[in-house]
Amino acid sequence: MTILRQIVSFFLRLNEFVGQLLAGLNLVLVLLICGDVALRYAFNATTVAIIELEWHLFALIFLLGMGYAYRHDRHVRVDVFYCQFSPRVRAWVNLLGGLLFLTPFCLVAIYTAYRFAAYSFLFREGSPNPGGLPARYLIKSAITIGFALLFWQNLLVMARALTIIRGKQEAIFENDSPSHQT
């Protein structure tokens, strides 16, 4: 049980750490966009690299933030029905939804994105635009990493749901976020 507790704790802390980093990256993105807009309107100047950096940062925030959003129950769901359910029914929804939908989707996305990024690494793909950013393979790797973080968080959510269904509140989830309790 100690190893399981350490694994759960590691992935909870990992998603929390990534989420905190992305919060700072949001600020960087806002400042970059404001600077780009100011340069564009004040001096009629911008560069392809700045525009590409904007969408690279947005992609990182979105892709790497999926697991964090799921951890804190900030993902898309039809809460009109879900919030009316008892904790046990919500646990069933989380377990079955994760098992039947999210797990297969994450596995297909990880497999496909890994091949996509590996091909890009192999050719050291960069921007096709003159003056664009090099190393496009790094941003393509974020797809695999983001879905891996979401996959691991999904396993934790399903395990937690299983403990609720079994009528137990396992101690291994004691560090779980209070906003994520069903």
FIKEFI-747761 format. One record per residue: x, y, z of N, C-alpha, C in turn; residue number from 1. Coordinates in nm, 3 decimals, padded with zeros to 5 digits. Example, Ala and Ser with C-alpha at 12.3 -4.5 7.8 and 13.67 -1.06 7.14 Angstrom:
FIKEFI-747761
+---------+---------+---------+---------+---------+---------+---------+---------+---------+-----+
:   neast :  nnorth :     nup :  caeast : canorth :    caup :   ceast :  cnorth :     cup : num :
+---------+---------+---------+---------+---------+---------+---------+---------+---------+-----+
:  01.319 : -00.569 :  00.780 :  01.230 : -00.450 :  00.780 :  01.320 : -00.330 :  00.780 :   1 :
:  01.285 : -00.225 :  00.708 :  01.367 : -00.106 :  00.714 :  01.290 :  00.003 :  00.787 :   2 :
+---------+---------+---------+---------+---------+---------+---------+---------+---------+-----+
end
This chain:
FIKEFI-747761
+---------+---------+---------+---------+---------+---------+---------+---------+---------+-----+
:   neast :  nnorth :     nup :  caeast : canorth :    caup :   ceast :  cnorth :     cup : num :
+---------+---------+---------+---------+---------+---------+---------+---------+---------+-----+
:  00.082 : -00.120 :  00.000 :  00.000 :  00.000 :  00.000 :  00.086 :  00.125 :  00.000 :   1 :
:  00.206 :  00.116 :  00.057 :  00.295 :  00.232 :  00.062 :  00.340 :  00.272 : -00.079 :   2 :
:  00.370 :  00.175 : -00.163 :  00.412 :  00.206 : -00.300 :  00.297 :  00.269 : -00.376 :   3 :
:  00.177 :  00.216 : -00.360 :  00.059 :  00.273 : -00.425 :  00.035 :  00.417 : -00.378 :   4 :
:  00.049 :  00.439 : -00.250 :  00.033 :  00.575 : -00.194 :  00.136 :  00.671 : -00.254 :   5 :
:  00.260 :  00.624 : -00.271 :  00.365 :  00.706 : -00.330 :  00.337 :  00.737 : -00.476 :   6 :
:  00.286 :  00.640 : -00.549 :  00.252 :  00.662 : -00.690 :  00.139 :  00.763 : -00.702 :   7 :
:  00.034 :  00.745 : -00.623 : -00.079 :  00.839 : -00.624 : -00.030 :  00.979 : -00.589 :   8 :
:  00.048 :  00.989 : -00.484 :  00.099 :  01.118 : -00.440 :  00.185 :  01.183 : -00.548 :   9 :
:  00.268 :  01.104 : -00.614 :  00.355 :  01.158 : -00.719 :  00.273 :  01.220 : -00.831 :  10 :
:  00.173 :  01.148 : -00.881 :  00.096 :  01.200 : -00.994 :  00.005 :  01.315 : -00.954 :  11 :
: -00.044 :  01.315 : -00.831 : -00.122 :  01.430 : -00.785 : -00.032 :  01.554 : -00.777 :  12 :
:  00.088 :  01.536 : -00.721 :  00.181 :  01.650 : -00.711 :  00.231 :  01.694 : -00.849 :  13 :
:  00.252 :  01.598 : -00.939 :  00.299 :  01.631 : -01.074 :  00.198 :  01.719 : -01.146 :  14 :
:  00.071 :  01.678 : -01.145 : -00.031 :  01.759 : -01.211 : -00.047 :  01.895 : -01.144 :  15 :
: -00.032 :  01.899 : -01.014 : -00.040 :  02.026 : -00.942 :  00.077 :  02.117 : -00.980 :  16 :
:  00.196 :  02.061 : -00.986 :  00.315 :  02.138 : -01.025 :  00.302 :  02.192 : -01.167 :  17 :
:  00.259 :  02.106 : -01.259 :  00.240 :  02.149 : -01.398 :  00.136 :  02.260 : -01.405 :  18 :
:  00.029 :  02.247 : -01.330 : -00.075 :  02.351 : -01.328 : -00.022 :  02.484 : -01.279 :  19 :
:  00.063 :  02.481 : -01.178 :  00.121 :  02.605 : -01.127 :  00.216 :  02.669 : -01.228 :  20 :
:  00.293 :  02.586 : -01.297 :  00.381 :  02.638 : -01.403 :  00.298 :  02.702 : -01.515 :  21 :
:  00.189 :  02.638 : -01.550 :  00.105 :  02.689 : -01.658 :  00.036 :  02.820 : -01.618 :  22 :
:  00.009 :  02.838 : -01.491 : -00.048 :  02.965 : -01.446 :  00.050 :  03.078 : -01.476 :  23 :
:  00.177 :  03.055 : -01.452 :  00.279 :  03.154 : -01.485 :  00.293 :  03.172 : -01.635 :  24 :
:  00.279 :  03.064 : -01.710 :  00.288 :  03.071 : -01.855 :  00.171 :  03.151 : -01.913 :  25 :
:  00.056 :  03.148 : -01.848 : -00.057 :  03.231 : -01.891 : -00.020 :  03.378 : -01.886 :  26 :
:  00.047 :  03.418 : -01.780 :  00.089 :  03.558 : -01.767 :  00.188 :  03.595 : -01.878 :  27 :
:  00.281 :  03.506 : -01.905 :  00.378 :  03.530 : -02.012 :  00.306 :  03.545 : -02.146 :  28 :
:  00.208 :  03.459 : -02.171 :  00.132 :  03.465 : -02.296 :  00.056 :  03.597 : -02.308 :  29 :
: -00.008 :  03.639 : -02.201 : -00.082 :  03.766 : -02.203 :  00.013 :  03.882 : -02.232 :  30 :
:  00.128 :  03.885 : -02.167 :  00.225 :  03.993 : -02.190 :  00.279 :  03.990 : -02.333 :  31 :
:  00.303 :  03.870 : -02.384 :  00.353 :  03.856 : -02.520 :  00.250 :  03.907 : -02.621 :  32 :
:  00.124 :  03.870 : -02.602 :  00.019 :  03.915 : -02.693 :  00.001 :  04.066 : -02.684 :  33 :
:  00.002 :  04.120 : -02.563 : -00.010 :  04.266 : -02.547 :  00.106 :  04.339 : -02.616 :  34 :
:  00.227 :  04.287 : -02.600 :  00.342 :  04.345 : -02.666 :  00.331 :  04.336 : -02.817 :  35 :
:  00.286 :  04.222 : -02.867 :  00.268 :  04.203 : -03.010 :  00.164 :  04.300 : -03.066 :  36 :
:  00.053 :  04.313 : -02.996 : -00.053 :  04.406 : -03.041 : -00.002 :  04.550 : -03.039 :  37 :
:  00.070 :  04.586 : -02.934 :  00.124 :  04.722 : -02.925 :  00.222 :  04.749 : -03.040 :  38 :
:  00.312 :  04.655 : -03.068 :  00.406 :  04.671 : -03.179 :  00.333 :  04.679 : -03.313 :  39 :
:  00.231 :  04.597 : -03.327 :  00.158 :  04.594 : -03.453 :  00.085 :  04.726 : -03.480 :  40 :
:  00.019 :  04.779 : -03.379 : -00.059 :  04.901 : -03.400 :  00.024 :  05.029 : -03.389 :  41 :
:  00.127 :  05.027 : -03.306 :  00.209 :  05.147 : -03.290 :  00.314 :  05.162 : -03.400 :  42 :
:  00.374 :  05.049 : -03.439 :  00.484 :  05.055 : -03.535 :  00.459 :  04.974 : -03.662 :  43 :
:  00.340 :  04.915 : -03.673 :  00.304 :  04.833 : -03.788 :  00.410 :  04.723 : -03.811 :  44 :
:  00.451 :  04.662 : -03.698 :  00.557 :  04.561 : -03.706 :  00.521 :  04.441 : -03.620 :  45 :
:  00.550 :  04.324 : -03.671 :  00.543 :  04.200 : -03.596 :  00.632 :  04.099 : -03.667 :  46 :
:  00.657 :  03.986 : -03.604 :  00.738 :  03.883 : -03.668 :  00.664 :  03.750 : -03.664 :  47 :
:  00.700 :  03.666 : -03.757 :  00.642 :  03.532 : -03.762 :  00.677 :  03.456 : -03.634 :  48 :
:  00.797 :  03.474 : -03.584 :  00.841 :  03.405 : -03.463 :  00.754 :  03.441 : -03.343 :  49 :
:  00.717 :  03.568 : -03.329 :  00.632 :  03.608 : -03.216 :  00.493 :  03.546 : -03.229 :  50 :
:  00.438 :  03.549 : -03.350 :  00.306 :  03.490 : -03.371 :  00.308 :  03.340 : -03.343 :  51 :
:  00.412 :  03.272 : -03.390 :  00.424 :  03.128 : -03.364 :  00.446 :  03.100 : -03.216 :  52 :
:  00.524 :  03.185 : -03.149 :  00.545 :  03.166 : -03.006 :  00.413 :  03.180 : -02.929 :  53 :
:  00.327 :  03.270 : -02.973 :  00.196 :  03.285 : -02.909 :  00.116 :  03.156 : -02.918 :  54 :
:  00.109 :  03.098 : -03.037 :  00.029 :  02.975 : -03.045 :  00.100 :  02.856 : -02.983 :  55 :
:  00.234 :  02.857 : -02.979 :  00.305 :  02.751 : -02.907 :  00.271 :  02.757 : -02.757 :  56 :
:  00.275 :  02.876 : -02.700 :  00.244 :  02.889 : -02.557 :  00.100 :  02.851 : -02.528 :  57 :
:  00.008 :  02.894 : -02.614 : -00.132 :  02.857 : -02.596 : -00.148 :  02.705 : -02.603 :  58 :
: -00.082 :  02.643 : -02.698 : -00.090 :  02.497 : -02.710 : -00.036 :  02.428 : -02.585 :  59 :
:  00.076 :  02.477 : -02.534 :  00.133 :  02.418 : -02.411 :  00.036 :  02.431 : -02.294 :  60 :
: -00.024 :  02.548 : -02.280 : -00.119 :  02.570 : -02.170 : -00.237 :  02.476 : -02.181 :  61 :
: -00.290 :  02.464 : -02.299 : -00.406 :  02.377 : -02.320 : -00.371 :  02.230 : -02.303 :  62 :
: -00.267 :  02.185 : -02.372 : -00.232 :  02.043 : -02.371 : -00.183 :  01.995 : -02.235 :  63 :
: -00.092 :  02.068 : -02.176 : -00.035 :  02.024 : -02.049 : -00.131 :  02.050 : -01.932 :  64 :
: -00.229 :  02.135 : -01.953 : -00.324 :  02.166 : -01.847 : -00.443 :  02.073 : -01.838 :  65 :
: -00.456 :  01.978 : -01.930 : -00.573 :  01.889 : -01.928 : -00.581 :  01.807 : -01.799 :  66 :
: -00.469 :  01.749 : -01.757 : -00.468 :  01.669 : -01.635 : -00.499 :  01.752 : -01.512 :  67 :
: -00.445 :  01.872 : -01.508 : -00.469 :  01.964 : -01.397 : -00.617 :  02.003 : -01.390 :  68 :
: -00.674 :  02.034 : -01.505 : -00.816 :  02.071 : -01.509 : -00.903 :  01.954 : -01.463 :  69 :
: -00.869 :  01.834 : -01.505 : -00.946 :  01.716 : -01.464 : -00.929 :  01.690 : -01.314 :  70 :
: -00.811 :  01.710 : -01.264 : -00.785 :  01.692 : -01.120 : -00.873 :  01.783 : -01.036 :  71 :
: -00.893 :  01.905 : -01.083 : -00.971 :  02.002 : -01.007 : -01.116 :  02.014 : -01.054 :  72 :
: -01.161 :  01.916 : -01.130 : -01.300 :  01.910 : -01.175 : -01.339 :  02.034 : -01.254 :  73 :
: -01.250 :  02.084 : -01.337 : -01.276 :  02.203 : -01.417 : -01.289 :  02.169 : -01.565 :  74 :
: -01.324 :  02.045 : -01.592 : -01.339 :  02.000 : -01.730 : -01.486 :  02.011 : -01.771 :  75 :
: -01.511 :  01.986 : -01.897 : -01.647 :  01.997 : -01.950 : -01.727 :  01.872 : -01.912 :  76 :
: -01.845 :  01.897 : -01.857 : -01.934 :  01.787 : -01.821 : -02.075 :  01.847 : -01.814 :  77 :
: -02.175 :  01.763 : -01.831 : -02.313 :  01.810 : -01.821 : -02.351 :  01.809 : -01.674 :  78 :
: -02.317 :  01.918 : -01.605 : -02.341 :  01.926 : -01.461 : -02.488 :  01.938 : -01.424 :  79 :
: -02.575 :  01.966 : -01.520 : -02.717 :  01.973 : -01.492 : -02.765 :  01.842 : -01.430 :  80 :
: -02.715 :  01.732 : -01.482 : -02.752 :  01.601 : -01.430 : -02.658 :  01.555 : -01.319 :  81 :
: -02.529 :  01.570 : -01.343 : -02.426 :  01.517 : -01.254 : -02.439 :  01.570 : -01.112 :  82 :
: -02.465 :  01.698 : -01.096 : -02.472 :  01.756 : -00.962 : -02.594 :  01.706 : -00.883 :  83 :
: -02.692 :  01.650 : -00.952 : -02.811 :  01.596 : -00.885 : -02.790 :  01.453 : -00.834 :  84 :
: -02.685 :  01.389 : -00.881 : -02.660 :  01.249 : -00.844 : -02.603 :  01.239 : -00.704 :  85 :
: -02.624 :  01.123 : -00.643 : -02.562 :  01.096 : -00.513 : -02.412 :  01.073 : -00.535 :  86 :
: -02.331 :  01.082 : -00.429 : -02.186 :  01.059 : -00.445 : -02.155 :  00.922 : -00.507 :  87 :
: -02.232 :  00.821 : -00.472 : -02.207 :  00.688 : -00.527 : -02.238 :  00.682 : -00.677 :  88 :
: -02.347 :  00.745 : -00.720 : -02.381 :  00.747 : -00.863 : -02.278 :  00.830 : -00.939 :  89 :
: -02.234 :  00.941 : -00.880 : -02.129 :  01.020 : -00.944 : -02.001 :  00.938 : -00.959 :  90 :
: -01.971 :  00.857 : -00.860 : -01.853 :  00.771 : -00.868 : -01.868 :  00.671 : -00.982 :  91 :
: -01.989 :  00.616 : -01.000 : -02.014 :  00.525 : -01.113 : -01.996 :  00.598 : -01.246 :  92 :
: -02.046 :  00.719 : -01.255 : -02.030 :  00.798 : -01.378 : -01.881 :  00.822 : -01.406 :  93 :
: -01.807 :  00.859 : -01.303 : -01.663 :  00.882 : -01.320 : -01.589 :  00.755 : -01.362 :  94 :
: -01.624 :  00.644 : -01.298 : -01.558 :  00.518 : -01.330 : -01.589 :  00.472 : -01.471 :  95 :
: -01.717 :  00.467 : -01.505 : -01.757 :  00.418 : -01.638 : -01.715 :  00.515 : -01.748 :  96 :
: -01.729 :  00.644 : -01.723 : -01.686 :  00.742 : -01.822 : -01.537 :  00.734 : -01.848 :  97 :
: -01.460 :  00.719 : -01.740 : -01.316 :  00.707 : -01.754 : -01.275 :  00.579 : -01.823 :  98 :
: -01.340 :  00.471 : -01.786 : -01.306 :  00.340 : -01.842 : -01.348 :  00.326 : -01.988 :  99 :
: -01.469 :  00.367 : -02.020 : -01.522 :  00.347 : -02.154 : -01.485 :  00.455 : -02.254 : 100 :
: -01.465 :  00.577 : -02.208 : -01.441 :  00.687 : -02.300 : -01.301 :  00.749 : -02.289 : 101 :
: -01.267 :  00.796 : -02.169 : -01.143 :  00.872 : -02.156 : -01.018 :  00.785 : -02.171 : 102 :
: -01.017 :  00.667 : -02.111 : -00.899 :  00.580 : -02.121 : -00.869 :  00.542 : -02.265 : 103 :
: -00.966 :  00.489 : -02.342 : -00.933 :  00.456 : -02.481 : -00.893 :  00.579 : -02.563 : 104 :
: -00.960 :  00.692 : -02.540 : -00.927 :  00.813 : -02.614 : -00.783 :  00.856 : -02.583 : 105 :
: -00.745 :  00.855 : -02.456 : -00.609 :  00.894 : -02.419 : -00.506 :  00.800 : -02.480 : 106 :
: -00.533 :  00.670 : -02.475 : -00.437 :  00.574 : -02.529 : -00.418 :  00.591 : -02.680 : 107 :
: -00.527 :  00.612 : -02.752 : -00.517 :  00.636 : -02.897 : -00.442 :  00.766 : -02.923 : 108 :
: -00.473 :  00.870 : -02.846 : -00.408 :  01.000 : -02.865 : -00.259 :  00.990 : -02.834 : 109 :
: -00.223 :  00.920 : -02.728 : -00.081 :  00.904 : -02.692 : -00.006 :  00.829 : -02.802 : 110 :
: -00.063 :  00.719 : -02.847 :  00.001 :  00.638 : -02.952 :  00.018 :  00.719 : -03.081 : 111 :
: -00.088 :  00.786 : -03.122 : -00.083 :  00.864 : -03.246 :  00.011 :  00.983 : -03.233 : 112 :
:  00.001 :  01.055 : -03.122 :  00.084 :  01.175 : -03.103 :  00.231 :  01.138 : -03.089 : 113 :
:  00.259 :  01.024 : -03.026 :  00.398 :  00.981 : -03.011 :  00.461 :  00.959 : -03.149 : 114 :
:  00.389 :  00.891 : -03.235 :  00.440 :  00.866 : -03.370 :  00.456 :  00.997 : -03.446 : 115 :
:  00.360 :  01.086 : -03.430 :  00.362 :  01.218 : -03.493 :  00.486 :  01.296 : -03.449 : 116 :
:  00.512 :  01.297 : -03.317 :  00.628 :  01.370 : -03.263 :  00.759 :  01.302 : -03.301 : 117 :
:  00.760 :  01.169 : -03.298 :  00.883 :  01.096 : -03.331 :  00.925 :  01.123 : -03.475 : 118 :
:  00.830 :  01.126 : -03.564 :  00.858 :  01.157 : -03.704 :  00.915 :  01.299 : -03.715 : 119 :
:  00.857 :  01.390 : -03.640 :  00.902 :  01.529 : -03.641 :  01.044 :  01.540 : -03.584 : 120 :
:  01.074 :  01.465 : -03.476 :  01.209 :  01.462 : -03.418 :  01.309 :  01.406 : -03.519 : 121 :
:  01.268 :  01.300 : -03.587 :  01.356 :  01.234 : -03.682 :  01.407 :  01.331 : -03.788 : 122 :
:  01.319 :  01.419 : -03.833 :  01.356 :  01.513 : -03.938 :  01.391 :  01.652 : -03.883 : 123 :
:  01.397 :  01.664 : -03.750 :  01.427 :  01.793 : -03.686 :  01.342 :  01.905 : -03.747 : 124 :
:  01.210 :  01.877 : -03.749 :  01.116 :  01.968 : -03.813 :  01.116 :  02.105 : -03.746 : 125 :
:  01.114 :  02.206 : -03.828 :  01.102 :  02.344 : -03.783 :  00.984 :  02.409 : -03.851 : 126 :
:  00.970 :  02.535 : -03.832 :  00.860 :  02.608 : -03.895 :  00.881 :  02.613 : -04.046 : 127 :
:  00.775 :  02.595 : -04.122 :  00.788 :  02.609 : -04.268 :  00.791 :  02.756 : -04.311 : 128 :
:  00.761 :  02.846 : -04.218 :  00.755 :  02.989 : -04.250 :  00.892 :  03.054 : -04.234 : 129 :
:  00.929 :  03.143 : -04.325 :  01.055 :  03.217 : -04.309 :  01.050 :  03.300 : -04.181 : 130 :
:  01.152 :  03.289 : -04.100 :  01.156 :  03.363 : -03.973 :  01.079 :  03.296 : -03.862 : 131 :
:  01.029 :  03.174 : -03.887 :  00.953 :  03.101 : -03.786 :  01.042 :  03.033 : -03.685 : 132 :
:  00.982 :  02.973 : -03.587 :  01.057 :  02.907 : -03.480 :  01.112 :  02.772 : -03.525 : 133 :
:  01.232 :  02.740 : -03.480 :  01.286 :  02.606 : -03.508 :  01.227 :  02.506 : -03.408 : 134 :
:  01.260 :  02.383 : -03.423 :  01.225 :  02.277 : -03.326 :  01.075 :  02.263 : -03.304 : 135 :
:  01.000 :  02.251 : -03.411 :  00.856 :  02.229 : -03.398 :  00.826 :  02.095 : -03.332 : 136 :
:  00.921 :  02.003 : -03.336 :  00.903 :  01.873 : -03.274 :  00.882 :  01.885 : -03.123 : 137 :
:  00.933 :  01.990 : -03.061 :  00.913 :  02.007 : -02.917 :  00.766 :  02.032 : -02.885 : 138 :
:  00.700 :  02.117 : -02.962 :  00.559 :  02.145 : -02.938 :  00.475 :  02.022 : -02.972 : 139 :
:  00.516 :  01.946 : -03.072 :  00.442 :  01.824 : -03.106 :  00.456 :  01.720 : -02.995 : 140 :
:  00.567 :  01.720 : -02.924 :  00.585 :  01.628 : -02.811 :  00.491 :  01.662 : -02.696 : 141 :
:  00.452 :  01.787 : -02.686 :  00.360 :  01.828 : -02.578 :  00.224 :  01.759 : -02.591 : 142 :
:  00.188 :  01.717 : -02.711 :  00.062 :  01.644 : -02.729 :  00.068 :  01.513 : -02.652 : 143 :
:  00.176 :  01.439 : -02.672 :  00.193 :  01.311 : -02.603 :  00.199 :  01.331 : -02.451 : 144 :
:  00.277 :  01.428 : -02.408 :  00.293 :  01.454 : -02.264 :  00.159 :  01.495 : -02.202 : 145 :
:  00.087 :  01.583 : -02.269 : -00.042 :  01.630 : -02.217 : -00.142 :  01.516 : -02.201 : 146 :
: -00.152 :  01.431 : -02.301 : -00.245 :  01.319 : -02.291 : -00.197 :  01.215 : -02.190 : 147 :
: -00.066 :  01.202 : -02.171 : -00.015 :  01.111 : -02.067 : -00.053 :  01.163 : -01.928 : 148 :
: -00.040 :  01.294 : -01.906 : -00.081 :  01.352 : -01.777 : -00.231 :  01.334 : -01.754 : 149 :
: -00.309 :  01.352 : -01.858 : -00.454 :  01.332 : -01.847 : -00.485 :  01.185 : -01.820 : 150 :
: -00.415 :  01.094 : -01.887 : -00.436 :  00.951 : -01.867 : -00.409 :  00.911 : -01.722 : 151 :
: -00.297 :  00.956 : -01.666 : -00.263 :  00.921 : -01.528 : -00.364 :  00.980 : -01.430 : 152 :
: -00.407 :  01.103 : -01.456 : -00.508 :  01.162 : -01.369 : -00.639 :  01.085 : -01.379 : 153 :
: -00.671 :  01.039 : -01.498 : -00.792 :  00.958 : -01.517 : -00.784 :  00.829 : -01.435 : 154 :
: -00.668 :  00.765 : -01.434 : -00.652 :  00.643 : -01.353 : -00.676 :  00.674 : -01.205 : 155 :
: -00.627 :  00.787 : -01.159 : -00.648 :  00.826 : -01.019 : -00.795 :  00.852 : -00.990 : 156 :
: -00.863 :  00.919 : -01.082 : -01.006 :  00.948 : -01.065 : -01.085 :  00.817 : -01.063 : 157 :
: -01.051 :  00.725 : -01.152 : -01.122 :  00.597 : -01.154 : -01.095 :  00.517 : -01.028 : 158 :
: -00.971 :  00.518 : -00.980 : -00.939 :  00.445 : -00.857 : -01.014 :  00.504 : -00.738 : 159 :
: -01.021 :  00.635 : -00.733 : -01.094 :  00.702 : -00.626 : -01.243 :  00.670 : -00.634 : 160 :
: -01.297 :  00.670 : -00.755 : -01.438 :  00.636 : -00.775 : -01.465 :  00.493 : -00.729 : 161 :
: -01.372 :  00.405 : -00.757 : -01.388 :  00.265 : -00.715 : -01.391 :  00.253 : -00.564 : 162 :
: -01.311 :  00.331 : -00.494 : -01.313 :  00.325 : -00.348 : -01.447 :  00.377 : -00.293 : 163 :
: -01.503 :  00.477 : -00.359 : -01.633 :  00.529 : -00.315 : -01.743 :  00.427 : -00.342 : 164 :
: -01.738 :  00.362 : -00.456 : -01.837 :  00.259 : -00.490 : -01.830 :  00.145 : -00.390 : 165 :
: -01.710 :  00.108 : -00.351 : -01.691 :  00.000 : -00.253 : -01.730 :  00.043 : -00.112 : 166 :
: -01.760 :  00.172 : -00.094 : -01.802 :  00.220 :  00.037 : -01.687 :  00.254 :  00.129 : 167 :
: -01.571 :  00.275 :  00.074 : -01.454 :  00.307 :  00.154 : -01.396 :  00.437 :  00.106 : 168 :
: -01.339 :  00.511 :  00.197 : -01.263 :  00.631 :  00.160 : -01.118 :  00.599 :  00.191 : 169 :
: -01.048 :  00.556 :  00.089 : -00.910 :  00.509 :  00.106 : -00.818 :  00.623 :  00.151 : 170 :
: -00.726 :  00.590 :  00.238 : -00.630 :  00.688 :  00.288 : -00.532 :  00.733 :  00.180 : 171 :
: -00.519 :  00.654 :  00.073 : -00.424 :  00.694 : -00.031 : -00.469 :  00.819 : -00.103 : 172 :
: -00.596 :  00.857 : -00.090 : -00.645 :  00.977 : -00.157 : -00.659 :  01.094 : -00.061 : 173 :
: -00.596 :  01.085 :  00.056 : -00.611 :  01.190 :  00.157 : -00.556 :  01.324 :  00.111 : 174 :
: -00.460 :  01.325 :  00.018 : -00.403 :  01.450 : -00.032 : -00.474 :  01.501 : -00.155 : 175 :
: -00.581 :  01.433 : -00.195 : -00.655 :  01.474 : -00.313 : -00.721 :  01.609 : -00.288 : 176 :
: -00.739 :  01.683 : -00.394 : -00.798 :  01.816 : -00.386 : -00.940 :  01.810 : -00.334 : 177 :
: -00.981 :  01.899 : -00.242 : -01.117 :  01.898 : -00.192 : -01.219 :  01.928 : -00.300 : 178 :
: -01.181 :  01.998 : -00.406 : -01.276 :  02.028 : -00.512 : -01.303 :  01.906 : -00.597 : 179 :
: -01.223 :  01.799 : -00.582 : -01.240 :  01.683 : -00.665 : -01.309 :  01.566 : -00.593 : 180 :
: -01.364 :  01.594 : -00.478 : -01.431 :  01.487 : -00.404 : -01.573 :  01.471 : -00.453 : 181 :
: -01.610 :  01.347 : -00.483 : -01.744 :  01.318 : -00.530 : -01.836 :  01.282 : -00.417 : 182 :
+---------+---------+---------+---------+---------+---------+---------+---------+---------+-----+
end
